[in-house]
Amino acid sequence: MRRVKRCMTLSQAMARAAFRRPAIRGFAGELIIPSDAAFEEARRVENDAIDRRPAVIARCTGPADVASALLYARATGLAVTVRAGGHGRDGFAVADDALVLDLRPMRGVVVDRVRRRARVQGGTTWRDLDAATGAQGLAVTGARLPSVGVAGFTLGSGSGWLERKFGLAADSLRSARVVTAGGDVVTASPSEHPDLFWALRGGGPSFGIVVELEFALYPVNSVVGGMLAWPAHRAVDVACAYEALMRHAPDDLCGGLALSAALLDGPSVAVVVLWTGAPNRIDAALAPLRALRPTFDDVRHMPYTTLQGMFESPERYSARMHGEGAFLTGLPPEFMAVLAEHQARKPVPLGSLLLQPMGGAFSRVPEGNTPLGHRDARWMLQVGAAWFDGARDDAALHWAAGLREAIAPWSRGAPYPNFLPAIDPERLSASYGSEDWRRLQSIRAAWDPNDVFSAGQAVTLPG
């Protein structure tokens, strides 16, 4: 694994050397400071473009550790960031000279098969949760990559392969334990602090530190899943057929359409399939796509957890990354031609453009039931790019900005909260709509009036 080296001025180096390991009353976890051998690995996120050096990393073992470290940071004037279980690819989990509350040691999962509930600690990844629920023949909508953290994913709404069947991860959230800005531990649910509970179901991480989540689970065991793929020049034809298919598809047909440079030994267009219905009906459902004679066809019975892990490298690797997303009005041929053209000239080798069909259970959640708006959107675009050479940073970001501008005629002008890579309150508020944004601001003011949880995609305080 590569480690990025960073040069410091003499004054910075002296300041770091002078920093002593803090004594935090009531803290039973591990404190890591810049002089420790574990510091470089502890500060690393899965994006080599992020190179930040916190003052101290507090690896917490439970809510009491979180509260103790938070109160210490407030008393000493240190900024606070929270690192839950996953990637931190946007870099918001770490900040220069801040105290990082690292929840990754907190990865317990308890599944109640009878009640179909799972209680999940704040540092858990989807690999942890899927393994526990899958063993019981149960599941909840999870991230498309199992290394993603459950908490951050859910707080930003949580879009995954099962969203047409069961809605977003936030739609299945039933309660949460939260360390507040004042260091108290409270439970948020429909009956306890319902305003806070509403905000946590997709409104982001700026209302408190979520140390435990409770999810409703659903029967999911063996599914039919896999992929159909064609050469990239078939993108418009495949997209037209896929849009027509998904327009009236049952909730059981989930998946997405991806443009990628890494399949079929060259540029390709692929349809990811996840079918939760009766196995003998999948062939009829896919007939319109198979009529286009895919070059690659591997759709078969498999455990749901197998599908969840199909699109993540089994080997941990180090790369520079950029990702963002947007709600779309549709997939007309003109849009697909623009999208395919931009994918073909992407200046970096890795990443894909994923078009996600919405509808189904996602669309049946009433507006205002959770903070996220655009429940009537039929499609969402997720843009991903990865590369290894820092000299390509400007080219990659310029390409992403150009793509965003080029698809504007078919975009709703609203990003998806989990796929907004830079701090931009104006764009973030568009994800929710003006009324729900004002409600989120009011709840934020009630629970964090001193702006303690201001890192990352924070809902701004009113005024």
N, C-alpha and C positions, 0 to 999 in steps of 0.2 A: 504494500500500500504506500502510495506516495504521500509525503507530508510537505505541505507548503511552508517554506521558510519566509519569515518576515523580518525586515530590518527595523530596529528601533534606534531612536536617538539615545545619546548617553543619559539624558535626563529621564527619559522613559525607562530605560534599563535600571537606573538607580531607584526610581519610584517603585518598580516592580520588586526589586531586591529588598526594598525596605518594608514591603507589605508582609505582615506577619499573619500566621494562621489565626483566624478570629476565635474567640471563646464565646460560643453561643449557648446560652442557658437553655437546657431542655432538649438540645439537639443530640440525637443518638446516631445519626448517619455519618457519612464521610465528607470531610471538607477538603477540597483540592484547590491549591493556589498555584500561581505560575511557576514557582520553583520546584514543584513536585514532578516526578518522572511521569505520572499519569496525566498531567495537564494537557499535553498536546492531543492525545487521543480523546480526552474528555470534552475538549472544546470543539472538536471536529463535527461538522454536519455533513450530510451526504450531498455536498455541492462544493467543489473545489474553488468556486468563485467567491465563497464566503470565507473570510480570514479575519476573525475577531477574537480578541483576547479579554475574557472577563477577568474581574478582580478575584472572584472566588466562585467555585462551583460546589453547590451543596447537594450531595446525593442523599435524597430523603428516603426513609424507610416507612413512613406513614404520615398521616395528617398532622400529628404533633410536631414532627420534624419540619414539615412545610410551614406551619404556623410560627415556630420558633425562628426559623431562618428569615421568614418574611418580616417579622417584627424587628429582628436585628438589622435588616437592610433599611427599614424605615427609620430606625433610631440613629443609624450612622449615615444616612443620606445616600446610600447606594441605590442606583436604579435596579429594577427587578425584571428579569425575564423568566419564562417558564419553559422548560424542556420536558415534554411528555414522552411518548414512546417511540416516535417515528423519525422521519427523514430530517425535518427542519431544512428542507431544500431552499426555502425562501430566506433562511437566515435569521428569522425573527426570534428564534429560541436562544440566541446568544447575542451579546452586545459588549463592546469594549468597556472595560472598567465597571461592569455591572456584577450583581450577584445573580447567578443562574440557579434556579430551583430545578434540579434534575430529578424527575420522577421515575426514571427508568428502572431503579431497583424495585419499584412498586408494580409488580406484574401479576398479581393474583387474580384468578378467575374462578368463580363458583357458579355452577350450572344447576338450576332446579328444573329437572326434567318434567316433573308433575305440573308445576305452575308455568312452565316454559318461560323462565326468566334466567338471566345471567347477570351477576354482579361482577364488575370489572374494575380493577384498580387503575389509577390514572396513568401509569407508565406502560400499560399493556399495548402490544401490537396486534394487528389483525391475525398474524400467524398464531399467536397465543390463543386468541379468542376462537378462531375458526377450528383449531385443533380440539379445544374443549367442547364446543357445541357440536362439531361434526361427529364426535364420538357418541353423541346422544341422538344423532339424526335430526339435529336442529341447526338453524342459522338465522342470521339477521344481515341486512344489507351491509356489506363491508367494502373496503377499498379494493381497487383492482390490482394492487401490489400488496402482498401480505406483510411487508416490512413497515408499512405505514402505521402510525400510532392511532389507536382507537379514539382517544380523547380529542385531539386536535381535529381529526377528520370529522367527528360528530359535531363538534361545536361550530364548524363551518358548514354544516348541513349534512354532508356525507353522501356523495354520489358514487354508486357502485353497480356491478352487473345486475343485481337483484332489484334495482329501484323501480322497474315497471311492475314487478310482482308485489313487493312489500313497501315501496316508498323509500325515502332516504333513511339513513341511519338515525337522524334526529327525529324522524317520525315515530321510530320505535323506542325512543328514550322514555323511560317511565319515572325515573328519579335520578338525582345526582347529589353527592355530598360535596360541599364546596367550602374551601377556606376563604373567608372574606378578606377584604383589604384591612380590616381591623384585627385579623388573626383569629376570628371565631370560626367554628366549624358548624355549618348549618346543612339541613337537607332541603332540597328544592324539589317539589313535586306538584301535581295539580292541587293538592290540599295544603301544602306547606310552602310558603313563599311562592305562590303561583306566578307572580310577575317575574321573579328571577328564573323560574323554570321555563317560562315562555322564551325568555331571552337566550337561554342556553341551548335551546333547540334550533340552532342554526345562526344565532346572532353573533357568534365569534367568542374569542377568549378573554374579553376585557371586562368581565363582570365578577370574576373570582377565579380561584385555582381549583379545578375539578379534580378531586382525588379519588372519586369512585363514581361509576355510572351503572345504572340498572336498565337492561334492555328487555323488551318483549322478544321472544324467539318464535320461530315458525318451523313446521316440519319440512326439512329439506335433507335428502340423503343422496341417492344416486340421481344424477341429472343427465341429460344429453347435451354435450358441449363440444366445442372445438372451433374449427375455422375453415372457411372457404376462401380461396385466393385466386387472383387473376393478375396478369401483367398490368402495370400502371396505366397503359393507354386505354384500358377498358373502364377507367374510373367513372366516367359520365354514365355509361350504360348500366354499370353495376349500381351506382347511386340511384338512378331513376327506378330500377327494379326494386331496390331495397326500400326506397321511400314509399312506393306503391304498396309493398308488402306490409310495412309497419303501420300504414295508415289505418288498417282495420285489424291489426294483429291482436290476438288475445294477450292477456297479461303474462301468460306463460312463456312467451317468446321475448327474450331479453338479449342484450348484446350490443353491438356497435359496428361501425364501418371505419376502417383505418387505412390511411395512406402512409406507406412506409418505404424506406430505402433498404430495409434489412431482411425482407422476406423473398423467397423464391430466387435467391442469389441475384437480386436486383430490385429496382423499384416495383412496387406492387400495390394493389388495392385488395383489401381483405374484409370479410364479414366475420366477426366473432359471434358465435352462436351459444346461447344458454337457453335450454328448454326445460321447464319444470313440470310440464304436463305429461299426459299419457305417452309413453315412449313410442307407441305405434302410430302416433299422429305427427311425428316430426318430419317424416319424409314428405307428406303432403304440404306441410307448412313451408318447407324449403324448396319445393318444386320450382317456383318462379326463378330462384337464384341458380339452381342446378341447370335450368334450361339455358343459361348463359355459358355453360361448359367451363367450370372453374378448372384452372391448371392444377390446383391443390384442393383436396377435399378430405378432411379428417374430422368428421363429426361423429362422435361415438358416446356410449355410456361411460360415465366416470363419476367418482365422488365429487361433490361440489368443491371440496377443498383442493382437488387436483386442478380444476379449472381456475380457481383463485390463484394458484401458483404458476400457471402456464406462461405468464408474460413478464416474469421477473427473472433476471439472471441468477442461476444458482450460486454464482461466485460474487462476493462483494467486490465492487470495483469503484474506482475513484474517477470522477469526471466533473466538468463544469456543466451547469444545467440552467434551463429557463423553461417555465411553463406558465400558461394562462388559459382562460376559457371564456366563452361567451354564449349567451342564449341566441338562437337563430329563429328566423321566421319560416324557413323551409330549405329544401335542397334542390332548387331548380338547376337545369343543366348549366346555365350561365355561372351560377355560384360554384358548381363543381369544377368547371373549367378553370376558374380563377384559383380555386384551392389546389387543384392538381398542378397548375403552372407554378405556383409558389413552392409547393413541396418539391418539384423537380429542380428548382434552383436554390434550395436551401443550402447555405454555405458550410454546414457542419454535418457530420456523417450519421448521427444517431437521433432517435426520437421519431415520433409519428404525429399525425393529425388524426384525432379520433372524433368521429361524429356519433353522438349518443342519442338514440331515440328515447324520447320522454313518454308522456302519455301514461296509460295504465294507472297503477296505484299512485304514482307521483302526481298525476293531474287531479286526483279525487280528494286531495287534502284541501279543505276550504281555505280561501285567502284569509290571512290573519290568524289561522290556527297555529302557524309557526312564523318566524320572522321572514323567511325567504319568500320573495314574490315570484312572479313569472311561472306559476303552476300551470298555466295554459300553453306554455312553450312546447313545441313539438320536438325540437332538437337542441342539442348543446354541442359546441365545439370545444375540444380540449387540445391545446397546442403544446407539443413537447419537443425540446431540442437538447441535445447533449453533445459535448465535445471535450477535447483533452488539452488543446493548446490555448493558453491565455491570449495569444495574439489574435484569436478569432472572436474574442468577446464582442467587440464593436460590430463586426459583421453579423453575428448571430442576433444581437439585439436589434440592429437595423432591419434585418429580415423580419423579425417578429413584429416590429412596429409597422412595417410595410404591409404585412399580411393583415393586421388589424384594420388598417386603412382601406385595403382592397376589398375586404368583405363587409364593410360598413353598410352597403345597401341591403344586405340580408341579415344584419345583426339587429338585435333589439337595443343595442347600446348599453347593455348591462352585463358586467362580468359575473362569473360564478365566484362566490367568496373564497372558496378553497383554492382557486386558480388565479388569484390576483397577486402577481409577484412583487409589486412595489407598493409602498404606503401611498394611498390615494383615496382620501375620504370621500371625494366627490364620486368617483367610480364605485367605491364600495357602497355608498348609499343607494346607488341605482340598482343594486342587487335586491334591495328590500322594498323600495318604493317610499315615497315621502311620508306617508302616515306611519308606517311601521318603523321607519328610521327615527322619526320623532319619539315614538314610544320606546325604542331602544335607547335613545339618548336620555330620556327621563329615567329609565331603570338604571342606566349606568350612573347617573348623578346620585341616585339613591344609594347605590351599593359601593361606589368608588368615587366619592366627591373630590378626593385629593389626587385623582389621576395616577394612582399607583400602577395600574395595569395598562399602561399606555403603549407598550411595545407592540410592534407588528400592526395587524389590521384591526386597530382599536376603534370602536364606536366613539366618536368625538363627544366630549361633554357639551351640553347645550350652551349657547352664548359664546 
